[in-house]
Amino acid sequence: MKTHHFTCIKCPLSCQIELIEDNGTVLEIRGCTCNQGEQYALDEFSNPLRIVTTTVRVTEGILPVVPVRSQAPLPKSLIADCVSVLNTTEVEAPVTCGQIVCSNILDTGIDVVASRDLERRH
Ligand code: SF4
């Protein structure tokens, strides 16, 4: 048996949740004040997801990089590979907020977009 500890991020109460499992079978979830927390703990245990945020190189821009983020959460297990792909991605200025800088990253069906405008260097 193993106990996993999570802090629920679904509301400001930040309930401290314990999920007890045995060889992948969830036996008990404690500490949730509501059902959302229970679902959050189950998701964190079985398939944790995260929005990817990083920067991408820009050519001819007023800054050398632009912040980017995935349009939807990706499996936590893919985040390092996503960042590797984005480390080798380059876009040309001008860049507009919401512009796709990497389409369908790692065949997940999720695009990575710019988080801000970036003007072209004069
Ligand atoms: S378990 Fe419910 S009450 Fe507690 S932090 Fe999560 S959403 Fe909020």
Backbone and ligand atoms as CSV (ligand in chain L), in Angstrom:
chain,resi,resn,atom,element,x,y,z
A,1,MET,N,N,0.837,-1.202,0.000
A,1,MET,CA,C,0.000,0.000,0.000
A,1,MET,C,C,0.864,1.241,0.000
A,2,LYS,N,N,0.405,2.256,-0.711
A,2,LYS,CA,C,1.169,3.501,-0.785
A,2,LYS,C,C,0.207,4.676,-0.679
A,3,THR,N,N,0.651,5.725,0.019
A,3,THR,CA,C,-0.174,6.926,0.141
A,3,THR,C,C,0.445,8.053,-0.678
A,4,HIS,N,N,-0.377,8.671,-1.531
A,4,HIS,CA,C,0.067,9.809,-2.344
A,4,HIS,C,C,-0.600,11.065,-1.782
A,5,HIS,N,N,0.157,12.154,-1.730
A,5,HIS,CA,C,-0.360,13.410,-1.177
A,5,HIS,C,C,-0.523,14.429,-2.300
A,6,PHE,N,N,-1.686,15.057,-2.347
A,6,PHE,CA,C,-1.958,16.095,-3.347
A,6,PHE,C,C,-2.554,17.306,-2.652
A,7,THR,N,N,-2.253,18.491,-3.200
A,7,THR,CA,C,-2.950,19.706,-2.788
A,7,THR,C,C,-3.921,20.057,-3.903
A,8,CYS,N,N,-5.200,20.039,-3.608
A,8,CYS,CA,C,-6.203,20.327,-4.634
A,8,CYS,C,C,-6.074,21.793,-5.069
A,9,ILE,N,N,-6.061,21.998,-6.389
A,9,ILE,CA,C,-5.922,23.365,-6.922
A,9,ILE,C,C,-7.220,23.857,-7.550
A,10,LYS,N,N,-8.309,23.145,-7.288
A,10,LYS,CA,C,-9.579,23.495,-7.942
A,10,LYS,C,C,-10.264,24.699,-7.314
A,11,CYS,N,N,-9.907,25.036,-6.067
A,11,CYS,CA,C,-10.471,26.255,-5.456
A,11,CYS,C,C,-9.504,26.733,-4.374
A,12,PRO,N,N,-9.699,27.946,-3.861
A,12,PRO,CA,C,-8.709,28.511,-2.927
A,12,PRO,C,C,-8.590,27.772,-1.590
A,13,LEU,N,N,-9.475,26.838,-1.286
A,13,LEU,CA,C,-9.352,26.114,-0.006
A,13,LEU,C,C,-8.110,25.230,0.047
A,14,SER,N,N,-7.619,24.814,-1.115
A,14,SER,CA,C,-6.382,24.014,-1.195
A,14,SER,C,C,-6.399,22.807,-0.259
A,15,CYS,N,N,-7.437,22.001,-0.334
A,15,CYS,CA,C,-7.538,20.819,0.548
A,15,CYS,C,C,-6.330,19.896,0.342
A,16,GLN,N,N,-5.851,19.347,1.444
A,16,GLN,CA,C,-4.748,18.382,1.404
A,16,GLN,C,C,-5.356,16.995,1.271
A,17,ILE,N,N,-5.088,16.346,0.165
A,17,ILE,CA,C,-5.745,15.069,-0.143
A,17,ILE,C,C,-4.739,13.931,-0.056
A,18,GLU,N,N,-5.193,12.825,0.515
A,18,GLU,CA,C,-4.391,11.602,0.535
A,18,GLU,C,C,-5.096,10.555,-0.315
A,19,LEU,N,N,-4.365,9.949,-1.229
A,19,LEU,CA,C,-4.903,8.868,-2.041
A,19,LEU,C,C,-4.122,7.611,-1.681
A,20,ILE,N,N,-4.837,6.613,-1.230
A,20,ILE,CA,C,-4.188,5.367,-0.827
A,20,ILE,C,C,-4.451,4.317,-1.903
A,21,GLU,N,N,-3.361,3.715,-2.396
A,21,GLU,CA,C,-3.515,2.717,-3.466
A,21,GLU,C,C,-2.647,1.500,-3.194
A,22,ASP,N,N,-3.015,0.421,-3.855
A,22,ASP,CA,C,-2.245,-0.806,-3.748
A,22,ASP,C,C,-2.067,-1.359,-5.157
A,23,ASN,N,N,-0.842,-1.347,-5.660
A,23,ASN,CA,C,-0.552,-1.811,-7.027
A,23,ASN,C,C,-1.447,-1.168,-8.075
A,24,GLY,N,N,-1.693,0.115,-7.939
A,24,GLY,CA,C,-2.468,0.849,-8.940
A,24,GLY,C,C,-3.963,0.873,-8.679
A,25,THR,N,N,-4.426,0.106,-7.712
A,25,THR,CA,C,-5.858,0.113,-7.394
A,25,THR,C,C,-6.105,1.116,-6.265
A,26,VAL,N,N,-6.953,2.089,-6.537
A,26,VAL,CA,C,-7.246,3.117,-5.530
A,26,VAL,C,C,-8.155,2.524,-4.464
A,27,LEU,N,N,-7.694,2.597,-3.209
A,27,LEU,CA,C,-8.461,2.026,-2.106
A,27,LEU,C,C,-9.277,3.078,-1.371
A,28,GLU,N,N,-8.674,4.272,-1.236
A,28,GLU,CA,C,-9.353,5.294,-0.445
A,28,GLU,C,C,-8.806,6.672,-0.803
A,29,ILE,N,N,-9.691,7.663,-0.749
A,29,ILE,CA,C,-9.270,9.057,-0.929
A,29,ILE,C,C,-9.782,9.833,0.268
A,30,ARG,N,N,-8.856,10.515,0.964
A,30,ARG,CA,C,-9.224,11.262,2.169
A,30,ARG,C,C,-8.878,12.736,2.012
A,31,GLY,N,N,-9.603,13.560,2.722
A,31,GLY,CA,C,-9.233,14.975,2.820
A,31,GLY,C,C,-9.964,15.900,1.875
A,32,CYS,N,N,-10.788,15.359,0.964
A,32,CYS,CA,C,-11.531,16.219,0.021
A,32,CYS,C,C,-12.740,16.808,0.740
A,33,THR,N,N,-12.997,18.063,0.435
A,33,THR,CA,C,-14.201,18.682,0.968
A,33,THR,C,C,-15.356,18.534,-0.021
A,34,CYS,N,N,-15.011,18.222,-1.285
A,34,CYS,CA,C,-16.082,18.067,-2.283
A,34,CYS,C,C,-15.647,17.058,-3.345
A,35,ASN,N,N,-16.568,16.732,-4.249
A,35,ASN,CA,C,-16.299,15.719,-5.285
A,35,ASN,C,C,-15.234,16.160,-6.281
A,36,GLN,N,N,-15.134,17.473,-6.496
A,36,GLN,CA,C,-14.113,17.965,-7.439
A,36,GLN,C,C,-12.723,17.540,-6.990
A,37,GLY,N,N,-12.500,17.579,-5.707
A,37,GLY,CA,C,-11.197,17.216,-5.164
A,37,GLY,C,C,-10.916,15.741,-5.360
A,38,GLU,N,N,-11.939,14.927,-5.210
A,38,GLU,CA,C,-11.775,13.487,-5.409
A,38,GLU,C,C,-11.377,13.214,-6.866
A,39,GLN,N,N,-12.047,13.875,-7.801
A,39,GLN,CA,C,-11.732,13.689,-9.222
A,39,GLN,C,C,-10.326,14.204,-9.521
A,40,TYR,N,N,-9.973,15.344,-8.886
A,40,TYR,CA,C,-8.638,15.906,-9.089
A,40,TYR,C,C,-7.567,14.895,-8.656
A,41,ALA,N,N,-7.748,14.288,-7.490
A,41,ALA,CA,C,-6.770,13.316,-6.990
A,41,ALA,C,C,-6.698,12.097,-7.905
A,42,LEU,N,N,-7.840,11.630,-8.389
A,42,LEU,CA,C,-7.839,10.474,-9.298
A,42,LEU,C,C,-7.101,10.816,-10.591
A,43,ASP,N,N,-7.352,12.028,-11.129
A,43,ASP,CA,C,-6.672,12.450,-12.360
A,43,ASP,C,C,-5.172,12.598,-12.134
A,44,GLU,N,N,-4.797,13.203,-11.008
A,44,GLU,CA,C,-3.367,13.387,-10.713
A,44,GLU,C,C,-2.667,12.043,-10.555
A,45,PHE,N,N,-3.377,11.068,-10.021
A,45,PHE,CA,C,-2.788,9.746,-9.822
A,45,PHE,C,C,-2.694,8.975,-11.145
A,46,SER,N,N,-3.755,9.001,-11.949
A,46,SER,CA,C,-3.795,8.130,-13.132
A,46,SER,C,C,-3.274,8.807,-14.394
A,47,ASN,N,N,-3.520,10.108,-14.567
A,47,ASN,CA,C,-3.089,10.777,-15.798
A,47,ASN,C,C,-2.901,12.269,-15.547
A,48,PRO,N,N,-1.829,12.642,-14.853
A,48,PRO,CA,C,-1.631,14.062,-14.557
A,48,PRO,C,C,-1.384,14.873,-15.820
A,49,LEU,N,N,-2.026,16.018,-15.919
A,49,LEU,CA,C,-1.923,16.890,-17.091
A,49,LEU,C,C,-1.393,18.249,-16.665
A,50,ARG,N,N,-0.680,18.900,-17.573
A,50,ARG,CA,C,-0.161,20.234,-17.298
A,50,ARG,C,C,-0.176,21.074,-18.568
A,51,ILE,N,N,-0.442,22.371,-18.408
A,51,ILE,CA,C,-0.211,23.321,-19.496
A,51,ILE,C,C,1.306,23.499,-19.607
A,52,VAL,N,N,1.831,23.432,-20.824
A,52,VAL,CA,C,3.266,23.651,-21.028
A,52,VAL,C,C,3.506,25.134,-21.271
A,53,THR,N,N,4.416,25.728,-20.527
A,53,THR,CA,C,4.804,27.119,-20.761
A,53,THR,C,C,6.325,27.172,-20.870
A,54,THR,N,N,6.781,27.859,-21.909
A,54,THR,CA,C,8.222,28.029,-22.101
A,54,THR,C,C,8.422,29.210,-23.062
A,55,THR,N,N,9.584,29.306,-23.673
A,55,THR,CA,C,9.813,30.353,-24.674
A,55,THR,C,C,10.334,29.707,-25.955
A,56,VAL,N,N,10.162,30.443,-27.055
A,56,VAL,CA,C,10.629,29.978,-28.362
A,56,VAL,C,C,11.473,31.096,-28.976
A,57,ARG,N,N,12.536,30.722,-29.662
A,57,ARG,CA,C,13.409,31.712,-30.305
A,57,ARG,C,C,12.680,32.468,-31.422
A,58,VAL,N,N,13.009,33.763,-31.509
A,58,VAL,CA,C,12.398,34.616,-32.530
A,58,VAL,C,C,13.511,35.241,-33.365
A,59,THR,N,N,13.368,35.219,-34.695
A,59,THR,CA,C,14.327,35.916,-35.555
A,59,THR,C,C,13.728,37.256,-35.954
A,60,GLU,N,N,14.571,38.256,-36.039
A,60,GLU,CA,C,14.192,39.618,-36.467
A,60,GLU,C,C,13.235,40.301,-35.493
A,61,GLY,N,N,13.165,39.827,-34.258
A,61,GLY,CA,C,12.250,40.435,-33.296
A,61,GLY,C,C,12.942,41.463,-32.415
A,62,ILE,N,N,12.139,42.285,-31.715
A,62,ILE,CA,C,12.725,43.263,-30.800
A,62,ILE,C,C,13.251,42.567,-29.535
A,63,LEU,N,N,12.838,41.322,-29.327
A,63,LEU,CA,C,13.374,40.473,-28.260
A,63,LEU,C,C,13.783,39.137,-28.891
A,64,PRO,N,N,14.719,38.419,-28.257
A,64,PRO,CA,C,15.197,37.176,-28.883
A,64,PRO,C,C,14.255,35.984,-28.725
A,65,VAL,N,N,13.334,36.053,-27.773
A,65,VAL,CA,C,12.411,34.931,-27.526
A,65,VAL,C,C,11.009,35.462,-27.252
A,66,VAL,N,N,10.029,34.574,-27.428
A,66,VAL,CA,C,8.644,34.925,-27.114
A,66,VAL,C,C,8.076,33.827,-26.194
A,67,PRO,N,N,7.292,34.215,-25.164
A,67,PRO,CA,C,6.684,33.183,-24.320
A,67,PRO,C,C,5.578,32.447,-25.082
A,68,VAL,N,N,5.490,31.144,-24.832
A,68,VAL,CA,C,4.474,30.314,-25.493
A,68,VAL,C,C,3.824,29.398,-24.466
A,69,ARG,N,N,2.645,28.883,-24.829
A,69,ARG,CA,C,1.971,27.917,-23.952
A,69,ARG,C,C,1.126,26.980,-24.793
A,70,SER,N,N,0.889,25.781,-24.261
A,70,SER,CA,C,0.022,24.837,-24.972
A,70,SER,C,C,-1.425,25.291,-24.813
A,71,GLN,N,N,-2.220,25.060,-25.856
A,71,GLN,CA,C,-3.612,25.512,-25.812
A,71,GLN,C,C,-4.471,24.655,-24.905
A,72,ALA,N,N,-3.950,23.506,-24.504
A,72,ALA,CA,C,-4.679,22.615,-23.589
A,72,ALA,C,C,-3.634,21.861,-22.767
A,73,PRO,N,N,-4.048,21.298,-21.645
A,73,PRO,CA,C,-3.083,20.531,-20.848
A,73,PRO,C,C,-2.611,19.289,-21.599
A,74,LEU,N,N,-1.343,18.961,-21.378
A,74,LEU,CA,C,-0.736,17.770,-21.986
A,74,LEU,C,C,-0.358,16.793,-20.882
A,75,PRO,N,N,-0.240,15.495,-21.214
A,75,PRO,CA,C,0.210,14.536,-20.199
A,75,PRO,C,C,1.565,14.968,-19.631
A,76,LYS,N,N,1.671,14.932,-18.308
A,76,LYS,CA,C,2.907,15.348,-17.635
A,76,LYS,C,C,4.121,14.577,-18.171
A,77,SER,N,N,3.898,13.326,-18.565
A,77,SER,CA,C,4.996,12.484,-19.052
A,77,SER,C,C,5.569,12.986,-20.381
A,78,LEU,N,N,4.828,13.838,-21.107
A,78,LEU,CA,C,5.296,14.340,-22.407
A,78,LEU,C,C,5.946,15.716,-22.314
A,79,ILE,N,N,5.912,16.321,-21.143
A,79,ILE,CA,C,6.330,17.720,-21.039
A,79,ILE,C,C,7.806,17.909,-21.406
A,80,ALA,N,N,8.684,17.039,-20.939
A,80,ALA,CA,C,10.110,17.194,-21.263
A,80,ALA,C,C,10.324,17.109,-22.767
A,81,ASP,N,N,9.642,16.175,-23.439
A,81,ASP,CA,C,9.782,16.047,-24.890
A,81,ASP,C,C,9.211,17.273,-25.601
A,82,CYS,N,N,8.099,17.808,-25.088
A,82,CYS,CA,C,7.512,19.027,-25.684
A,82,CYS,C,C,8.505,20.183,-25.590
A,83,VAL,N,N,9.119,20.336,-24.437
A,83,VAL,CA,C,10.073,21.434,-24.251
A,83,VAL,C,C,11.271,21.248,-25.182
A,84,SER,N,N,11.698,19.998,-25.383
A,84,SER,CA,C,12.803,19.738,-26.319
A,84,SER,C,C,12.427,20.183,-27.723
A,85,VAL,N,N,11.210,19.873,-28.153
A,85,VAL,CA,C,10.757,20.288,-29.488
A,85,VAL,C,C,10.747,21.812,-29.563
A,86,LEU,N,N,10.232,22.450,-28.538
A,86,LEU,CA,C,10.110,23.914,-28.554
A,86,LEU,C,C,11.477,24.596,-28.469
A,87,ASN,N,N,12.457,23.921,-27.862
A,87,ASN,CA,C,13.821,24.464,-27.798
A,87,ASN,C,C,14.443,24.578,-29.183
A,88,THR,N,N,13.958,23.779,-30.115
A,88,THR,CA,C,14.514,23.817,-31.478
A,88,THR,C,C,13.568,24.517,-32.455
A,89,THR,N,N,12.495,25.115,-31.921
A,89,THR,CA,C,11.526,25.809,-32.766
A,89,THR,C,C,11.910,27.285,-32.855
A,90,GLU,N,N,11.723,27.870,-34.040
A,90,GLU,CA,C,12.058,29.272,-34.247
A,90,GLU,C,C,10.930,29.905,-35.054
A,91,VAL,N,N,10.542,31.110,-34.683
A,91,VAL,CA,C,9.526,31.832,-35.459
A,91,VAL,C,C,10.112,33.180,-35.870
A,92,GLU,N,N,9.542,33.728,-36.949
A,92,GLU,CA,C,10.017,35.018,-37.429
A,92,GLU,C,C,9.056,36.110,-36.989
A,93,ALA,N,N,9.610,37.205,-36.489
A,93,ALA,CA,C,8.787,38.349,-36.096
A,93,ALA,C,C,8.203,39.008,-37.352
A,94,PRO,N,N,7.059,39.695,-37.251
A,94,PRO,CA,C,6.308,39.909,-36.016
A,94,PRO,C,C,5.511,38.670,-35.602
A,95,VAL,N,N,5.306,38.551,-34.292
A,95,VAL,CA,C,4.515,37.449,-33.738
A,95,VAL,C,C,3.294,38.076,-33.077
A,96,THR,N,N,2.137,37.453,-33.259
A,96,THR,CA,C,0.929,37.967,-32.587
A,96,THR,C,C,0.493,36.992,-31.501
A,97,CYS,N,N,-0.075,37.555,-30.441
A,97,CYS,CA,C,-0.567,36.734,-29.334
A,97,CYS,C,C,-1.602,35.743,-29.877
A,98,GLY,N,N,-1.436,34.465,-29.551
A,98,GLY,CA,C,-2.363,33.435,-30.025
A,98,GLY,C,C,-1.908,32.770,-31.314
A,99,GLN,N,N,-0.854,33.288,-31.926
A,99,GLN,CA,C,-0.325,32.681,-33.159
A,99,GLN,C,C,0.227,31.284,-32.858
A,100,ILE,N,N,-0.086,30.337,-33.713
A,100,ILE,CA,C,0.429,28.972,-33.517
A,100,ILE,C,C,1.922,28.956,-33.857
A,101,VAL,N,N,2.739,28.537,-32.904
A,101,VAL,CA,C,4.182,28.438,-33.159
A,101,VAL,C,C,4.596,26.980,-33.350
A,102,CYS,N,N,3.764,26.059,-32.887
A,102,CYS,CA,C,4.024,24.631,-33.101
A,102,CYS,C,C,2.670,23.933,-33.156
A,103,SER,N,N,2.357,23.400,-34.324
A,103,SER,CA,C,1.054,22.770,-34.527
A,103,SER,C,C,1.119,21.290,-34.153
A,104,ASN,N,N,0.094,20.805,-33.456
A,104,ASN,CA,C,-0.037,19.368,-33.166
A,104,ASN,C,C,1.241,18.791,-32.551
A,105,ILE,N,N,1.697,19.413,-31.483
A,105,ILE,CA,C,2.984,19.010,-30.901
A,105,ILE,C,C,2.964,17.537,-30.482
A,106,LEU,N,N,3.970,16.814,-30.908
A,106,LEU,CA,C,4.135,15.380,-30.621
A,106,LEU,C,C,2.884,14.565,-30.962
A,107,ASP,N,N,2.167,15.004,-31.994
A,107,ASP,CA,C,0.945,14.303,-32.448
A,107,ASP,C,C,-0.114,14.187,-31.354
A,108,THR,N,N,-0.145,15.182,-30.485
A,108,THR,CA,C,-1.143,15.166,-29.405
A,108,THR,C,C,-2.454,15.820,-29.843
A,109,GLY,N,N,-2.404,16.507,-30.996
A,109,GLY,CA,C,-3.590,17.256,-31.424
A,109,GLY,C,C,-3.671,18.627,-30.770
A,110,ILE,N,N,-2.657,18.975,-30.015
A,110,ILE,CA,C,-2.649,20.249,-29.283
A,110,ILE,C,C,-1.600,21.180,-29.897
A,111,ASP,N,N,-2.024,22.428,-30.113
A,111,ASP,CA,C,-1.105,23.434,-30.653
A,111,ASP,C,C,-0.454,24.219,-29.520
A,112,VAL,N,N,0.740,24.741,-29.805
A,112,VAL,CA,C,1.411,25.647,-28.870
A,112,VAL,C,C,1.365,27.042,-29.496
A,113,VAL,N,N,0.938,28.024,-28.707
A,113,VAL,CA,C,0.710,29.373,-29.244
A,113,VAL,C,C,1.536,30.411,-28.482
A,114,ALA,N,N,1.756,31.535,-29.148
A,114,ALA,CA,C,2.464,32.655,-28.505
A,114,ALA,C,C,1.568,33.277,-27.440
A,115,SER,N,N,2.171,33.714,-26.338
A,115,SER,CA,C,1.412,34.325,-25.235
A,115,SER,C,C,1.430,35.848,-25.290
A,116,ARG,N,N,2.117,36.420,-26.273
A,116,ARG,CA,C,2.153,37.883,-26.383
A,116,ARG,C,C,2.501,38.273,-27.815
A,117,ASP,N,N,2.281,39.554,-28.123
A,117,ASP,CA,C,2.727,40.102,-29.410
A,117,ASP,C,C,4.229,40.381,-29.315
A,118,LEU,N,N,4.908,40.285,-30.429
A,118,LEU,CA,C,6.321,40.667,-30.471
A,118,LEU,C,C,6.594,41.335,-31.814
A,119,GLU,N,N,6.997,42.598,-31.754
A,119,GLU,CA,C,7.206,43.371,-32.991
A,119,GLU,C,C,8.502,42.974,-33.695
A,120,ARG,N,N,8.525,43.352,-34.958
A,120,ARG,CA,C,9.719,43.120,-35.752
A,120,ARG,C,C,10.714,44.248,-35.484
A,121,ARG,N,N,11.985,43.897,-35.484
A,121,ARG,CA,C,13.048,44.882,-35.297
A,121,ARG,C,C,13.122,45.785,-36.527
A,122,HIS,N,N,13.351,47.074,-36.339
A,122,HIS,CA,C,13.414,48.001,-37.486
A,122,HIS,C,C,14.845,48.198,-37.936
L,1,SF4,S1,S,-11.549,19.450,-2.576
L,1,SF4,FE1,FE,-13.208,20.850,-3.148
L,1,SF4,S2,S,-13.215,22.365,-1.519
L,1,SF4,FE2,FE,-11.242,21.325,-1.378
L,1,SF4,S3,S,-9.810,22.565,-2.622
L,1,SF4,FE3,FE,-10.657,20.983,-3.946
L,1,SF4,S4,S,-12.399,21.965,-4.945
L,1,SF4,FE4,FE,-11.893,23.176,-3.147
